[in-house]
Amino acid sequence: MRPQKSTTTSSATSSATMSSATTGPPGRAGLFERLAAWSYRHRWGALALWAAILIGVSGASAMVGGDYRNDFTLPGTDSQRAMDALTRHGAPQAGDSVQIVVHDPQGVGAPRTRPRVEAMLREVGGLPRVTGVRTPYEDAGSIARDGTIGYATVSLDGRAEAVPAEDVRKIIETAQAAEGAGLRVELGGDAVRGAEEGEGGAAEGAGLLGALVILVLLFGSLVAASLPLITAIFAVGTTLGLIVIASQVAVVADFTPPIMMLVGLGVGIDYALLIFSRYRGELLGGAEPAQAVRTALDTAGRTVFFAGCTVIIALLGLVVLGLGSLRGVALAVALTVLMTMLAALTLLPALLAVFGRRIERGVRRRAARARRPDGTRWRRWAVFVQRRPWQSLVVATVALLAIAAPALGMRLGFADAGSDPESKTSRQAYDLLAEGFGPGFNGPLLVVAQGDGRAAGELRRTLAGTPGVAAATEPIPARDPRVSTVIAFPTSAPQDEATDRLVNRLRTEVLPPLERSTGATFLVGGGTAAAQDFADTVADRLPLFVAVVVGLSSLLLLVVFRSLLIPLKAALLNLLSIAAAMGVITLVFQRGLLGAQPGPIEAYLPVMIFAIVFGLSMDYEVFLLSRIHEEWERGADAARAVREGLATTGSIITAAAAIMIVVFSAFVFSPTRMLQQFGLGLAAAILIDAVVIRCLIVPSVMRLLGARAWWLPAPVARRLPRVALERR
């Protein structure tokens, strides 16, 4: 027998924002129902408005062009202070550089080789953005001991991210034009790697095609399957244009567009699918198309709204990290989610009005051919899980913890050219330098000395005698004679843990005593040290970030469902699925499973994946629990409410997850390692969340909690604001 509802549970009834009935006076339409009615009546106006916005924004963005810039500054860190000192005192190391690596089996100093190399370098010296070229023949240390490999240093007039890619490509083309007759020319450096990066190719197209196939199989109609895709394309296309324009006045990282499209396509299709599935259910229940649209928006539409809010909250939590490189990405992806939500709530009803009768005929025809009612298999599955809740819960949780275990050894950093495909010139240059000068040559440490000349000399001697340092150059003075730079080459590769330990040892054990004895200041900088500082900064601020995201999202669920245990359960399960996804990424990209090049995980990837996946997991949580809550408010007992909720949402959640997995997995084939990690992490998280969390753990937990799942203390219920967006 169902327990009598207390004051706390009855409060849920009065604020059942997820139920199909409105809380306003009888006959008074709710906000989302009125929005649906407007879009349905003004279908052509709504379509024309969205088309005009898309065309206008796309045209404006094409005229102004994008100005993407990366901001990896980390105020207060050792590496940033070193770079600031070099820039302030006019050191040549303040700008980035390109290494032109030459290889000739007969020797780079051979009579037939040296003139060609020198002529090529003179031509490179006259190219735009080049401030100087130091040839391998000016410094004996620039030629390997066997004489077959040498390198020239091309100084640029700014940081790698500030140098236009076309200017770097001109340097590459000019240098490699000298190849032939045994001479091989390869180029390395961050600027070269940036110029070589691909755009992701056909990843977006492949993802859309896979999503279309799933939708056609789900609905049995090409027209019905196309509507969620059209909605997502309009939203993502509009947002992409806005981001291009915004890049002219704000710092937007160059990797923002592919991430934005990756998330936007998946979320946009999902949101439209959730509303469309409810619309289809109302048609099968006998409703007319116009009423079906209003009911779908008044139920699933509110679910989409709250789900979208959780994603946006999670993304804006990235601002807490205080990392300039991620703020622009977070705001861009949050804007994308907002636009996809608006498109699902306004554009989709208009499309349903245009194609409603055609879709209705297809839905009724498919239902007539169906052998069993919708949700039969999911209802049986729910019964199976509910009969053995403890077994399902324990087995699933232990499995996820085992998958998540490798994440405990996750090492953050930035992949260097050693992780690039072997076909790229940056990888070829990396390998040649490692072969000729040692693995640490590709990740030098720039140790800045601020003091007199004696301090710089002492620094050089100390570094040369430090274990883990293969060699140290003579001090290189800046325009200010009180500032010098000693370049130290580790014995290990930039991505090795030994290099990280060397940086820490220099900062904590080697340099502090030298500072006390000389009175000078020493700062360890360079790309390798900066990558470590970035990773350390992310790790230090991660607890605050997680607390903010989990806290705000849980508060939103508390307001929506008026329950203490539902937000707690959702937060714990979402954290579990994210941890498992991190374990998968660690196994594949750090340990080299499935043939991937072993290396560190991109430092900003965990926080980006956490923000996005936590929000997306809340989408499924809200969608499933809203239907369970709806059944509960209609009078079903706790067990039956769970069964019916899973029966009505199981196929849709599975289809939505399959679409996201297809879209995200397409990016695993991107030429960019960061996008590969990003795509795999999101796909793994969604797969785990939809299959293990929603199908096993949530039904088990809800069965064990029973009516207690909707418990809310009376004092909290009285003070908690009531969400009633459907009121006039």
N, C-alpha and C positions, 0 to 999 in steps of 0.2 A: 504493500500500500504506500502511495506517495506521501511523504511527510507534509504536514501542514506548513504552509509558507509563513515565515516570520515577517516582522516589519522590514528586515533587511532584504529578504528575498522579494517581498512585494514591491520594494523600491525598484527592483530590476524591471518589474512589469511596467511601472509608470515611465520608465526611461528606456524602453526597449527600442532603441533606435534601429535595430537590425530586423525587427519584425515587419511583416507586410502591412500591418495596420498602422496608421499614423496616431500620434498622441494628441493631436489637435482635436477640435470639436468635430463631430460627425459631419461628413460632407465637405470638410475643408481640406483641400489638397496640400500635401507637404511641399517643401522647397524643391526636392528632386523630381517629384511628380509634375510640378508646374514647369520645371525646366524641360522635362521630356515633352510635355504638351506643347510648349512653345516651339521646340525644335521640330516636332512632328508636323505642326500646322505650317510653320515657315520653312519647310524642308529645303526649298530651292534657295531661299535667302541665306540659310545657314551654310549650305554647300558653297554658295557664291562667296560668302564672307571668308570661309576657310581657304578657298581657292585664291581669293584676292590677297589674303595674308601671306600664303605660301609663295605666290608669285612675286609679291612686292618685296618680301624679305629676301628671297633668293636673288632677285635682281639687284637689290641694294648691296647685298654681300658680294655679289660678283663684281660690282663696280669698285667697291672700296678694297676688296681683297683681305686676306687674313694676315695678321701680324702676330703669330704665336711666339711666345718667349717663355723659356724655362727659368724659374727662379729657385735655385738651390742654395741660396744664401742661408747661413745659420748663425745669426748674430750671437756672439759670446763664445763660440767654439774656437778651439785652437786653430783649426784649419782656416776658418773665416778670418780670424785676427791676422794670420800669416798672409793671406791674400790681400787684406786691407793694407797691411804694412807695405807689401810689394807695390801695390798700386799707388799708395800715397807718396812713396819715395822714388818712384820712377824706375823700378827694377824691370829688366827685360822679361822676367818670368811672369809679370802681371798679366800679359796676354797669353792666349793659347798658341799652340804651335802644331805644325804638321811634320811628321817624319817621312822623308823620302828615302826608302831603303833600296839600295842597289846591290845586286848580286851577280857575280861573274866568276865562273869556275877558274878562269885564267888570272883572276885578281882584279879588283876594282881600280887598281893603279896601273894596270897594263897600258902600254902606249896606244892601243886601239880603243881602249875603254874610257880612260880619263878625259880626253878632249870631248867626247860625246856627253859625258856626265856634266862636265863644267858648262858646256853650251846649253844644255837643258836647264841647269840651275840658274844661269843668267836669264833665260827666258822666263822662268818661274818668278824670279825676283822682280820682274816688271809687271806682274799681274796685279789686279785690284786686291785690296785688303792685305797684301804682303808687305811687311815693313822691313824684312831682312832675311837673308839666307846665309847660313853657315855651312860651308861645304865639308865633306868628310876629309878633305885634304888639308884643312886648316888645323885639325886637332888629331893627333895620333890615336887618341882614345875613341875616335869615331870610326875606326876601321878594326874589324875583328883580327885576332892574332894570326889566323891563317890567310888574311888578306882578301878573302873572297866576298866578304859582306861589309858594307859600310852604310852610313846614313848621313843625310843632310838635315838640318833643322830649319824649317821655314817658319819664321815668326809672323803671327797675324796681329791685326790692329785691335783685337777684342777677344772676348770669351767665345768659345766655340758656338754657343747657342745664339750669339749675336751676329755671327758671320753668315751671310746668305748662302744657302746650299748651292746656288748656281755658281757662285764665285769659287767655292771649294771644288766643285766638279770641274771647273776650268783648270784648276791646279792639277787635279788627277789626270785629266786628258793631256795636258801639256807634258807632264812628267812621263807618262806611259807611252807617249809618242816616240820616246828615245829608245824603246825596247828593240831587241833584235840582235842577231849575230852573237848570241851567247849572253847578252846583257838582259837582266830581268829587273824591273822597277815596280815596287809596291809602295803603297802609302798608308800610314797609320796616324792615329790621333783621334780625339773626340770629334773634331770637326769633320773628318773623313767618315767616321762611323755614322754621324748624323746625316751626311749627304747621301750615304748609301742605303739608308733605311727605306723600306718599301711602304706602300700605303695600305697594306692588308689585302690587296688583290681582290679576288672575288669572294672574300669571306662573307660580306654582307649579303651578296646575291645568293650564295649557297645556303645561308641561314634562312633567308626568306623562302627559297624554294622548298627546303625541308619543312618549314612551318606550314606552307600551303598544302603539302602532301598530307600532313597530319590533320589539318582542318578539314580537308576533303574527306578523309577517311572517317572523321568524327561526325560530320554533318551530312555527308553523301551528296553535297551540292557545291559546285564551283562558285556559284554566286554567293551562297552563305559563307563559304570559306574565305572569300575575297574580302568581305567587309572588315574583319579585324585587321587584315593586312593593310587595307587602304587607310584605315584610321591611324595605324602606327606610322605609316609612311608620311602622311600629312603632318603628324605631330613631330616626328624626328626631323623631317625636312625643314619645317619652320624653325625648330630650335637650332639646327645646325647653322642656318643663316644668321640667327640672332647671335650665336657664339662667334661667328666670323666677324660680325660688326663689333661685338664687345671686345674682341682681341685688339682693336685699334686703340682702346682707351684703358684697358685693364690687362694685367698679366695673366695670360691663358697659356698653359703648357702645350707643347706641340703634340703630345700624346692624348690630348683631350678629345678630339673628334672621334677617333675609333672607339674609345671607351664609351663616349656618349651614345654613339650609334649602337654599340653592343648592348648597352643597358636599355636604351630607348626602344629598340625593336622588340626585345624580349618583353619588357614591361608593357609597351603599347599593345602588342598582340594579346597579352594576358588580360589586361583590363577590359579590352573590347570583348574578349572571349567570355569573361565572367558575366558581363551584362547580357551578351547575346545568348548565352546558355540559359539564363533566367527567362529571357524573352521567349526562347524556344519552349521552355517548360510551360509558360503561361499559354502559349498557343495550343499545346497538347492538352491543356486543361480546359480548352473550349473558349478562351478569351479571343476577342477581336484584335487585330494587329495594333490598333491605336491604344486600346486598353492594356495590351501585353507590353507595349513600350513603356507606358506610364508605370505599370507595376514593376517592371524590370529595373527602371531607374530608381523607383522608390524603395527598392530592396537591395539588389546587387549594386545599384549606383551608389548608395550610401556606403556599402562595403568597400567599393573601389575608392571612394573618397577617403575613408579612414585608413585604408591600406596604403594609399598614396601618401598620406600625411606621415605615416610611420617611416616610409622610405626617405622622405624629404628630411625628417628629423634626424634619422641616422646619418644621412649624407652631410647635413649641416654640422653634425658633431665633429667632422674633420676640422672645422675651424678651430676647435679647442686645441688641436695639436700645435697651432701657431706656425705651421710650415707653409711658406709662401707658394711653394710649388704645388701644394695640394688644395689650396683655397679655391683657385680658379677651377680646378677639376671638380671639386665638390659642388660649387655653385652651378657649374654648367650641367652636371648630371642631375642635380636637384631641379633645375629649370626644365630639363628634359622630362623628368617624371611628372612635373606639374603640367606640362603641355600635353603629355599622353593622357593624363587624367582628364583634362579639359576636353580633349578630343573624344574620349570615350563617353563623356557626359553630354556633349553637344553635337558633335559630328556624327557619331554612330546612330543616335535616334533619327537624324535626318536621312541617313542612308537606309535605315529600316523603313522609314516612311516611303521612300522611293521604290524599294524592292520588296516591301512587306508582303503583298499578295503572292508574288512569285515564291518567296521564301516559305510562306504559309502552306502553299500547295506541296512543296517539296517535303516540308516537315511532316505533314499529315500522311503523305504517301509513304514516307520512310517508316513512320510509326505503325502504319497498317501492315507493313511487311515484317515488322519485328516479331520475333518468336516469343519474346518475353518482355515484360514491362521494364522501363528504365530503372536501373539501380538494383536489379535482382541479385546480380553477382556480388555487388558491394555490400548489400545487406547480409548476404550469407557470410561474407568475409568478416564483417563486424561481429556477427554472432560467434564465429569461430574464435576470434581474438578475445571477445568478452568472456568466453567460457574458461579461458586460461590466461587471465591478465598478467599474473605474476611471471609466468614462463615467458610470455611475449616481451614483457618489459625488461626482464633481466637479460635474456639472450640478445635483444636488440641493443641494449645499453652497453653490454660488454663488448659486442662487436664494434660499435662505434668508438669506444674508448681504445680498443686495439688499433683501429685505423688512425686515431688521433695521436697515438703515442709518438710516432716519429717527429711530430711537430715540436716536441720538447727539445729536440736538438736542432731546430731550425736556425740557420745562420743568415742574417740579413746583410745585404751589401748591394753592389751594383755589378752586374756582369760586364766584363771588359771584352776586348776584341777576341780574347781566347775562347769565348763562347759563341762567336759569330760563325756562320756557315763557312766552310773551307773555300767556297767559291769567291768570297769577298776579298778585295785587296787589303782591307784592314786586318783580316785574319792572316793573310799571307805575310804582311809586314810584321805582325806580332810574332809569328812563328820564326821568321828569319832573324829578328832581333834576339829572340830567346835562344836560338841556335848559335848565334855569333857572340852574344855578350852575356848570356845567362838569363834565367827566367825572371829575375827581379828587375831586369832592365826595363820591362814594360810598365812598371809601377813605381817610378822613383819617388822618393820623399824629398820635399823641398823644406829644408830646415833653415829658418830665417833667424839671423843673429842681429840683434839691435844693441850695439855697443861699439867698442873700439876695434881696431884691426887685430889686436892680440886675442880678443875674445873669439873672433871668427877663425883664427888659426887654431886655437885650442879646440873649438868645436869640430873642425875638420879632423884633427888627430884623435879626438875622442870617438867620433863616429867610425873612423877607419878601424879602430880597435874594438868595436862593439860586436859581439857575436850576433850573427844574423844579417850583418851588413857586408856585402861583397866588396864594395868600393865607395869612396866618397871623393867628390871633385874638390879642387881648390876653391876657396871662397870667390864668389862672383859678386863684385860690388854693384850697388845701385848708384843712381846719381848722387844720392846722399851717402857720403863715405862711411857714415856710422851704421849703415844697413848693408848686410851681405847675405848671400844665400849659398849654402852648401847642399849639393844634390847627393843624396845617399841612395845607393842601389841595394835593395834587399837581396838575400840569397834565394828567396822564395818568390813564387809568382804572386801577382796582386790579389788574386782571389783565395790564396791559401790562408788557412787560419794562422800559420806561422807569421805571416806578414802583419796580421792584426795584433798578434802578441808583441811583435817588435815595436809597433807604434805605441802600444800601451807602455812597454818597458822604457822606451825613450822618454816618454812624458812623465813617468812616475819614478823611475830609478836612475836613468843615465843623465838627463839634462838638469834636474833640480840641483844636484851638488855642483855642477859646472856653473850654474847661475850664481850660486852663493860665492864661489871662488873668484869669479870674473866680474861680478856685478852687472852682467849683461842679461838680456831677455832672449830666450830661445823659443821659437814657435815651430811646431811640426805641421806642415801643410802639404799641398799637392793633391791630386785626384784620389789617390788611394786613401790618404788620411781623411779627406773630406767625405768619402763614401762611408768610412767607419764612423765618423762623427754623425752623419745623417742617420745611420742605423741605430746608433746609441741614443740619439735624440728621440727617435720614434719609439724605441723600447722604453725609455724613461717616461714618456708622456702617454703611453698606451693605457695604463690603468685608469687615468682620468678620462680619457676618451671613451673607454668601454663603459665606465660608470655613468657618464653623461648620456650616451646613446641608450644604454639599457634602462636607465632611470626614466628618461623622458618617454621612451616607447612604452614602458610598463605603466607609466602614469596615464598615457592615452588609453591603453587597454582597460585600466581601472575605471576610467570615466565612461568608456563605451559599454563595458559589460557589468560594471558595478559588482566586482568580485575581487577578492584579494588573491586567491589561489590561481586564477586563470592567468594574470600577468606574470606571476612567479613561475608557473609551469612553462609559459611561452618563452620567457627569458632563458631559463635553464636549457630547454630543448634547442633553442636557436644557437646558444653558445656551443652546445654539443655538436650540432651539425657543422658549424663553422670550424670547430677544432678538428673534426674529421676531414674536412676539405683541406685544411692546412697540412694535415698529415699526408694526404695524397700529393699535394704540391711538393712537399719535402722529399717524398720517396722518388718522384719522377725527376724533378729538376735539380735537387741537391745531391741525391745519391745516384742519379743516372739510370733509374729504372726505365724500361721500355726504350733504351737507346738514346735518351736525352743527354746532352752535354752537361756533365756535373758542374755545379757552380752555386754561388749564393742565390738566395731568393731576393728579388728586387725589394729594396728597403721599404718602399711605400706600398707595396702590394698587400700585405696583411691588413693594414688599416682600411685600404680601399675595398678589399673584398669583405671585410667585416661590416663596413657601413652598408654596402649594397646588399649583401646576403642577409644581414639581420633585418633589413627592411623588407626584402622579398619574402623571407620566411614568415614575417608578420602578415604579409598578404595572404598566404595560404592559411595561416592561423585564424585571421579575421574571417575569411571566407567560410572555412569549415565551422568555426565556433558560432558564427552568426546563424547558420542553419540549425545547428544543435540548439542554440538559444531560442530560436524561433519555435522549434518543436517543443521545447521545455515550456515556453510561455503559452503554447496552445493546450497544455495539460498533460503531455506525455511524461512518463517517469524518466529518471535519469538514463537508464540503460537504453530505453527505446528512443529517447532523444538523440543519443549518440549513434544508434543504428541508422535512424532515418537521416540524420545529418550527413553521415558518411555515404549513405546510399544516394543521396541527391547531389553530393559534391564530388564523390570519389572519381568519377570518370572525367569531370571537368578539371579537377586539380591535376589528375594524371596527364591529361592532354595539355594543360597549360604548362606543366613542368616539362613535358616532352618537347614542347615548342621552345622553351627557354634553353633546354639542354642542346637542342639542335643548333639554335642561333649561337650560343656560347661556344659550343664545340667547333663550329666553323672557324673560330679564331685560333684554334690550336694549330691550324695549318698556315697561320700568318708567318711571314719571314722574320717578324720581330719577336725576340724572346720574351719581352715583357707582355705582349699580347697573348703569346702562347700560355704563359703562366696564368694570366688573367682569365683567359677563356676556360682553361682546365679547372681552375679553382672555382669559378662560378658554376660551371657545368656539374662538377662533383658535388658541390654544396646543394644545388637544387635537386640532383638525383637522390642524394641521401635524405634530404628533407621530405621530398614527396613520397619516396618508397618506404623508408624506415621510420621516419618521425610521424608522418601523417597516417600511414597505413597500419603501423604497429604500436608505436609508443603512445600517441595521443589517445586512440581508443582504449588502450590498457589503462592509462592514467585516469581518464575520465570515468571509466568503469569503477576503478578503485575509489575515486573520490566520491562518486555518486552525487547526491544532492548537495554535498558540502562544497562542490566546485563553484557554486554560485553564492557562497556565503560572504557576507559583508557586515562587519560590526555596525550596530545601530548608530553610534556616535559618528562614525565615518560616513555612513549613508546620509545622515542629516546635513553634514557639511560639504559633501561632494557635490559639485555642480552637475546639473542634469543636462545631458546633451539632447536637444530637441530641435535639430535643424529643420525638421519637417513642418514646424509651426510657421504661421504667417508672421 
